């Protein structure tokens, strides 16, 4: 009896069909690989684009911040000080200080009679004092207590090293047993201008001459910082005062 349907395939036909299926699978695999690679490239491009945007945004923020800082500095530098305004000035030496508006002590003279004494000086005259007495200013003999004037005359760098009255008072307090760290005392003293170091030493010696208690260990360390034998200086000062007393 005859069998209906397609005739059975021979061996050669089966081999061709298997090859066709294999090629189809290989082609499908290649297509999938291309799709995967394309997706990976798209992700990489997206990452690069995001990175560039971040850099651009950060750059804009940085530029904006710098512009704001420059504007702030510019405004501060351009702040005018009226010539008729009074500016507070303080002496930081323990003896009389004379500041003149002209060379060789001529012109108007402003006298400060001791450490921490202040005067209100009209700015028009203070400009002349700064010009004629800049060496006193740089040595820390006196300070200007107005930030506008300090900035206007380019004194910021000088004032970074000069000890103000608060620091000097703190150091003196430390020599007398106050609650001040020894490292802070020596650090402030070391960073001060040479002349101001000598002033500080003179003030400590005066305390000792007056019979006030002084930390002699700290006294010796200060002498080494400023390269001065403070014990010898103290003895010489006592001897001088004794001679002066006997002459009276």
C-alpha positions in Angstrom: 0.0 0.0 0.0 1.4 3.4 -1.0 2.3 5.9 1.7 1.0 9.5 1.2 3.0 12.7 2.1 6.4 14.1 1.2 9.0 11.6 0.2 11.7 11.0 2.9 14.9 13.1 2.6 18.0 11.5 1.5 21.4 11.9 3.4 22.6 14.7 1.2 19.4 16.7 1.7 19.7 16.3 5.5 23.3 17.5 5.4 22.3 20.6 3.5 19.5 21.4 5.9 21.8 21.1 8.9 24.3 23.4 7.3 21.6 25.9 6.5 20.5 25.8 10.2 24.0 26.2 11.4 24.6 29.2 9.1 21.3 30.7 10.3 22.4 30.3 13.9 25.8 31.9 13.2 24.2 34.8 11.4 21.8 35.3 14.4 24.8 35.2 16.7 26.7 37.8 14.7 23.6 40.1 14.7 23.3 39.8 18.4 27.0 40.6 18.9 26.6 43.7 16.7 23.6 44.8 18.7 25.5 44.3 22.0 28.5 46.2 20.7 26.3 49.0 19.5 24.6 49.2 22.9 28.0 49.3 24.7 29.2 52.1 22.4 26.1 54.1 23.1 26.6 53.7 26.8 30.3 54.8 26.5 29.2 57.8 24.4 26.6 58.6 27.0 29.2 58.4 29.8 31.6 60.7 27.9 28.8 63.2 27.3 27.8 63.2 31.0 31.5 63.6 32.0 31.9 66.5 29.7 28.8 68.2 31.0 30.0 67.7 34.6 33.4 69.2 33.8 31.6 72.1 32.0 29.3 72.7 34.9 32.1 72.6 37.5 34.2 74.9 35.4 31.3 77.4 35.2 30.8 77.2 39.0 34.6 77.7 39.5 34.6 80.7 37.1 31.5 82.2 38.8 33.1 81.7 42.3 36.3 83.3 41.2 34.4 86.2 39.7 32.5 86.6 42.9 35.7 86.5 45.0 37.4 89.0 42.7 34.4 91.3 42.9 34.4 91.1 46.7 38.2 91.9 46.8 37.7 94.7 44.3 34.9 96.2 46.3 36.9 96.0 49.5 40.0 97.5 47.9 38.0 100.3 46.4 36.3 101.2 49.7 37.2 104.9 50.2 38.4 106.3 53.5 37.2 109.9 53.8 40.1 112.3 54.5 38.2 113.9 57.4 37.4 110.6 59.2 39.1 109.8 62.5 41.2 106.6 62.6 42.2 104.9 65.8 45.9 104.2 66.3 47.5 102.3 69.2 51.1 102.3 70.6 52.6 98.9 71.4 55.8 100.0 73.1 56.1 100.5 76.9 57.6 104.0 76.6 56.8 107.3 75.0 56.3 107.2 71.2 56.2 110.3 69.0 54.8 110.2 65.5 55.2 113.2 63.3 53.6 114.2 60.0 56.9 115.4 58.5 60.5 114.2 58.5 62.9 114.7 61.4 60.2 115.2 63.9 58.7 118.2 62.2 55.1 119.0 61.4 52.4 117.9 63.8 53.5 115.4 66.5 51.2 112.8 68.1 52.6 111.5 71.4 51.6 108.2 73.0 52.6 107.9 76.6 52.9 104.1 77.0 51.9 100.7 75.9 48.3 100.3 74.7 47.6 104.0 74.6 45.4 105.1 71.7 44.7 108.3 69.7 42.1 109.2 67.1 44.0 110.8 64.2 42.3 112.4 61.2 43.0 110.3 58.2 44.5 113.1 56.1 47.3 113.4 58.8 47.6 109.7 59.3 48.5 109.2 55.7 51.5 111.5 56.3 52.4 109.6 59.5 52.4 106.3 57.6 54.6 107.8 54.9 57.1 109.3 57.3 57.1 106.6 60.1 56.7 103.4 58.1 59.8 101.9 59.8 58.0 102.2 63.2 55.0 100.6 61.7 56.9 97.6 60.2 58.7 97.1 63.6 55.4 96.9 65.4 55.8 100.1 67.4 52.3 101.1 66.6 49.2 99.6 64.9 46.4 101.1 62.9 43.0 99.8 64.1 41.1 100.2 60.9 41.0 97.5 58.3 40.2 99.9 55.5 43.4 101.9 56.0 45.5 98.7 56.5 44.2 97.3 53.1 44.4 100.7 51.3 48.1 101.1 52.3 49.1 97.5 51.5 49.9 96.6 55.1 48.2 93.2 55.2 51.4 91.1 54.9 53.1 93.2 57.5 50.2 92.8 60.0 50.3 89.0 59.5 53.5 88.9 61.6 53.1 91.8 64.0 51.7 90.8 67.4 48.6 92.9 68.3 47.9 93.9 71.9 45.8 90.8 72.6 48.7 88.5 71.7 51.2 90.5 73.6 49.0 90.6 76.7 48.5 86.8 76.4 52.2 86.2 76.3 52.9 88.5 79.3 50.1 86.6 81.1 51.8 83.3 80.2 55.1 84.5 81.7 53.2 85.2 84.9 51.7 81.8 85.2 48.5 82.4 83.2 46.6 79.5 81.5 48.5 80.0 78.2 50.3 77.1 76.4 54.0 77.5 76.3 54.1 76.5 72.6 51.7 79.3 71.7 53.8 81.8 73.6 57.0 80.8 71.9 55.3 80.5 68.5 53.9 84.0 68.6 57.2 85.4 69.8 59.2 83.6 67.2 57.0 84.9 64.3 57.1 88.6 65.4 59.5 91.2 63.9 62.9 91.4 65.6 62.2 94.8 67.2 58.9 93.7 68.6 60.6 90.6 70.1 63.0 93.1 71.9 60.0 95.1 73.1 58.4 92.0 74.5 61.6 91.1 76.3 61.8 94.6 77.8 58.3 94.3 79.1 59.0 90.9 80.7 62.2 92.3 82.3 60.3 95.3 83.6 57.8 92.9 85.3 60.7 91.1 86.9 62.3 94.3 88.1 59.0 95.3 89.7 59.1 92.2 91.7 56.4 90.3 89.8 56.7 86.5 89.5 58.1 85.4 86.1 58.5 81.9 84.7 62.3 81.8 84.5 62.3 78.7 82.3 60.1 80.5 79.8 62.2 83.6 80.3 65.3 81.7 79.2 63.6 80.2 76.2 62.5 83.6 75.0 66.1 84.8 75.2 67.2 82.0 73.0 64.5 82.8 70.4 65.6 86.4 70.1 69.3 85.7 70.6 69.6 87.7 73.8 70.9 86.9 77.3 67.8 88.2 79.1 69.2 87.3 82.6 72.2 89.5 81.9 69.9 92.2 80.5 67.9 92.0 83.7 71.0 92.3 85.9 72.3 95.3 83.9 68.9 97.1 84.2 68.8 96.5 87.9 72.4 97.9 88.3 71.6 100.9 86.1 68.5 101.7 88.2 70.5 101.4 91.4 73.1 103.9 90.1 70.4 106.3 89.0 68.8 106.0 92.5 72.1 106.8 94.3 72.6 109.9 92.1 69.3 111.4 93.1 
